[in-house]
């Protein structure tokens, strides 16, 4: 079977691939997509895979959006089989579905393409197995992921990091961040060309994703050869151990490019969130300073802020 790609050329798609894609579409859970609200969240998709979701401004909410027009605990979504209901929790600015105001504490059953207004935040609701929701998820994933390394993009990091910090503060759970970059990366590019440099970046991204981080951690490419890992529920000691393990794994890995092993090492800055770190920038800058110290003291090492 064939289809046209973005250039207008015909590409061959196997029947097995199509069956796999249709299966994924069929299995796609019901979801909410932000269509109006904070700029950084426009297009953000929230799959509704659990039985219940609390939405609001509070860090304890499952779907948390920092907007003054949204109540701390604004609404609740109930998922039962193929049906999704929304309940307004007596919010200050009310909840509307398709311009109809919901009565507080009375469940309302959502239908495909319903528009939900909570304060100044608008969602679009998609039923389970909806093709548009699946396509939107793929587009958003593409927008938020770095295509070369598979890590999240800087844009995604700057959107997600403040949320992680607030939730950590609310739950009193420690978080530690690692900021690292590839030593002498310019020399790699100069020696092996940009294709060689891209190979190293891609291989390193896969190495970190598959052998270093856990499912609950957040891995992003900050720019160029610099990366950030947010370790959830991890103190400084755990962060230092993870950083050292990652440093050794990368140093020992064979980056084989066209039959040539490219030697690769990294420098890492480690920093645990303190009570005085009220925003992401403060925490990141302390970790970045530790990275700078690691590079100044000889590279291929871990320095703790």
C-alpha positions in Angstrom: 0.0 0.0 0.0 1.3 3.5 -0.7 0.8 7.1 0.4 2.3 10.5 -0.5 5.0 12.0 1.8 5.5 15.7 2.5 7.4 16.1 -0.8 4.6 14.7 -2.9 6.6 11.5 -3.6 4.9 8.1 -3.1 6.1 6.0 -0.2 5.4 2.4 0.4 3.7 1.5 3.7 3.5 -2.1 4.7 0.1 -3.6 5.7 1.7 -4.6 9.1 2.6 -1.0 9.7 -0.9 0.2 8.9 -2.5 -2.4 11.2 -0.1 -1.3 14.0 -1.1 2.3 13.5 -4.8 1.6 13.4 -4.4 -0.5 16.6 -2.7 2.4 18.4 -5.5 4.8 17.2 -8.1 2.4 18.5 -6.3 2.1 21.9 -5.8 5.8 22.3 -7.5 6.9 25.6 -9.9 9.7 25.9 -8.1 13.0 26.3 -8.2 16.7 26.9 -6.3 19.2 24.8 -5.6 22.8 25.9 -6.9 25.1 23.1 -6.8 28.4 25.1 -4.9 29.4 28.3 -1.2 29.9 29.2 0.8 30.2 26.0 3.3 27.4 27.0 0.4 24.9 27.4 -1.4 25.5 24.1 -1.7 22.2 22.4 -0.8 20.2 25.6 -2.7 16.9 25.7 -3.7 15.1 28.9 -4.6 11.4 28.3 -7.4 10.3 30.7 -6.1 6.8 31.5 -6.9 6.6 35.2 -10.3 6.5 37.0 -10.2 10.0 38.3 -8.4 13.3 37.7 -8.5 16.4 39.8 -8.1 19.7 37.8 -7.1 23.0 39.3 -4.4 25.5 40.3 -3.1 23.5 43.3 0.1 21.5 43.0 -1.9 18.5 44.3 -4.0 18.4 41.2 -3.5 15.6 38.6 -4.0 18.2 35.9 -2.4 21.4 37.3 -2.5 24.7 35.4 -1.2 27.8 37.0 -3.8 30.5 36.0 -5.5 32.9 38.4 -8.8 32.3 36.7 -8.7 28.6 37.7 -9.7 27.6 41.3 -7.3 25.6 43.4 -9.6 22.6 43.0 -11.7 23.5 40.0 -13.2 20.3 38.6 -13.0 16.6 38.7 -13.0 14.2 35.7 -14.4 10.7 36.3 -13.5 7.9 33.8 -15.7 4.9 33.6 -15.3 2.4 30.8 -15.9 4.5 27.6 -17.6 7.3 29.4 -16.0 10.5 30.9 -17.9 12.8 33.3 -16.9 16.2 34.6 -17.9 17.7 37.9 -17.6 21.3 38.8 -16.3 21.6 42.4 -18.1 24.9 43.2 -15.3 26.8 41.4 -15.2 30.6 41.6 -15.3 31.2 37.9 -17.5 28.2 37.1 -17.2 25.5 34.5 -18.9 25.5 31.1 -19.4 22.8 28.5 -20.2 24.2 25.0 -21.3 27.5 26.8 -23.6 25.7 29.2 -22.8 26.4 32.8 -22.5 23.3 34.9 -24.2 23.1 38.3 -21.7 22.4 41.1 -21.2 18.8 42.2 -23.5 17.4 39.5 -21.8 15.0 37.0 -22.0 15.9 33.3 -21.2 13.3 30.6 -18.9 14.6 27.9 -19.2 13.9 24.2 -16.6 13.9 21.5 -15.4 17.4 20.5 -17.0 19.1 23.5 -15.4 22.4 24.5 -14.8 22.9 28.2 -14.2 26.3 29.8 -12.7 26.5 33.2 -12.0 30.2 34.0 -9.9 31.4 31.1 -8.6 27.9 30.2 -10.4 26.0 27.4 -10.1 22.3 26.7 -11.2 20.2 23.8 -12.5 16.7 24.7 -11.8 13.7 22.5 -13.3 10.3 23.0 -11.3 7.1 23.3 -9.8 5.9 20.0 -10.3 9.3 18.3 -8.1 9.8 15.3 -7.8 13.6 15.8 -6.6 13.0 19.4 -4.1 10.5 18.2 -2.8 12.8 15.5 -2.6 15.7 18.0 -0.6 13.5 20.4 1.9 12.7 17.7 2.2 16.4 16.6 2.7 17.5 20.2 5.2 14.7 20.9 7.1 15.9 17.8 7.0 19.5 19.0 8.2 18.7 22.5 10.9 16.1 21.6 14.3 16.8 20.2 14.3 14.8 16.9 18.0 13.9 17.1 18.4 12.7 20.6 14.9 11.8 21.6 15.2 13.9 24.7 12.6 16.6 25.5 13.3 20.0 24.0 14.3 23.1 25.9 10.8 24.5 25.4 9.3 21.4 27.0 11.8 21.5 29.9 11.0 25.2 30.7 7.3 24.3 30.7 7.6 21.2 32.8 10.3 22.1 35.3 8.3 24.7 37.3 5.5 22.1 37.6 7.9 19.5 39.0 9.4 22.0 41.5 5.9 23.0 42.8 4.8 19.4 43.2 8.1 18.6 45.0 7.5 21.5 47.4 3.9 20.5 48.0 4.7 16.9 48.7 8.0 17.6 50.5 9.8 15.3 48.2 13.5 16.0 47.2 14.5 16.5 43.6 18.0 16.7 42.2 19.0 18.0 38.8 22.0 17.0 36.7 23.3 19.5 34.1 25.9 18.0 31.8 27.6 18.5 28.4 30.0 16.7 26.1 33.6 17.5 26.6 35.4 19.0 23.6 32.4 18.6 21.4 33.7 21.2 18.9 36.7 19.0 18.4 34.5 16.0 17.7 32.7 18.1 15.0 35.9 19.4 13.6 37.5 15.9 13.4 34.5 13.8 12.2 32.3 16.5 10.7 28.8 17.4 11.8 27.4 14.0 10.8 29.9 12.5 13.3 28.8 15.0 15.9 25.1 14.2 15.3 25.9 10.5 15.6 27.4 11.1 19.1 24.5 13.2 20.2 22.0 10.6 19.1 23.9 7.7 20.6 24.3 9.5 23.9 20.6 10.3 24.0 19.7 6.7 23.6 22.3 5.6 26.1 20.9 8.0 28.8 17.3 7.2 28.0 17.8 3.4 28.1 20.4 2.9 30.8 20.4 6.0 33.2 17.0 7.5 33.9 13.9 6.1 35.4 10.3 6.4 34.0 9.6 9.2 36.6 12.7 11.3 35.6 12.8 14.0 33.0 15.5 14.1 30.4 15.9 17.2 28.1 18.4 18.6 25.6 19.0 22.2 26.7 20.8 23.2 23.6 23.9 22.1 21.5 25.7 19.5 23.5 24.2 20.4 26.9 21.5 18.3 28.7 19.4 18.3 31.8 18.1 15.5 33.9 15.5 16.1 36.7 15.6 13.2 39.2 12.3 13.0 41.0 12.3 11.9 44.7 16.1 11.8 44.8 18.5 13.6 47.2 22.0 14.9 46.5 23.6 11.5 47.3 21.4 9.6 44.9 21.9 12.3 42.2 25.7 12.1 42.6 25.7 8.4 42.3 23.5 8.6 39.1 25.8 11.2 37.7 28.9 9.2 38.3 27.4 6.1 36.9 26.3 8.0 33.8 29.8 9.5 33.4 31.5 6.1 33.5 28.9 4.5 31.2 29.5 7.2 28.6 33.3 7.1 28.9 33.3 3.3 28.5 30.7 3.2 25.7 32.0 2.5 22.1 30.8 5.4 19.9 31.5 3.6 16.7 31.1 5.9 13.7 31.9 4.4 10.3 34.2 1.9 11.9 36.0 4.5 14.1 35.6 4.6 17.9 35.1 8.3 18.9 36.2 8.9 22.5 33.4 10.7 24.4 33.4 12.0 28.0 31.0 14.3 29.9 31.2 16.9 32.7 28.3 17.0 35.2 27.0 19.5 37.7 24.7 18.1 40.4 22.4 20.2 42.6 19.6 19.3 45.0 16.6 21.7 45.4 16.8 23.7 48.5 14.0 25.6 50.3 15.6 28.8 49.1 15.2 27.8 45.5 11.9 29.5 44.8 12.0 29.2 41.0 13.5 26.9 38.3 16.1 29.5 37.2 17.7 29.6 40.6 18.1 25.8 40.8 19.3 25.5 37.3 21.9 28.2 37.6 23.4 26.5 40.7 23.7 23.3 38.8 25.1 25.0 35.8 27.7 26.7 37.9 28.7 23.2 39.2 29.0 22.1 35.6 31.3 25.1 34.9 33.4 24.1 37.9 33.7 20.5 36.6 34.9 21.8 33.2 37.4 24.3 34.8 38.9 21.6 37.0 39.7 19.2 34.2 36.5 17.8 32.6 35.3 14.2 32.7 34.1 14.6 36.3 31.2 15.3 38.6 30.9 18.4 40.7 28.3 18.9 43.4 26.9 22.4 43.9 
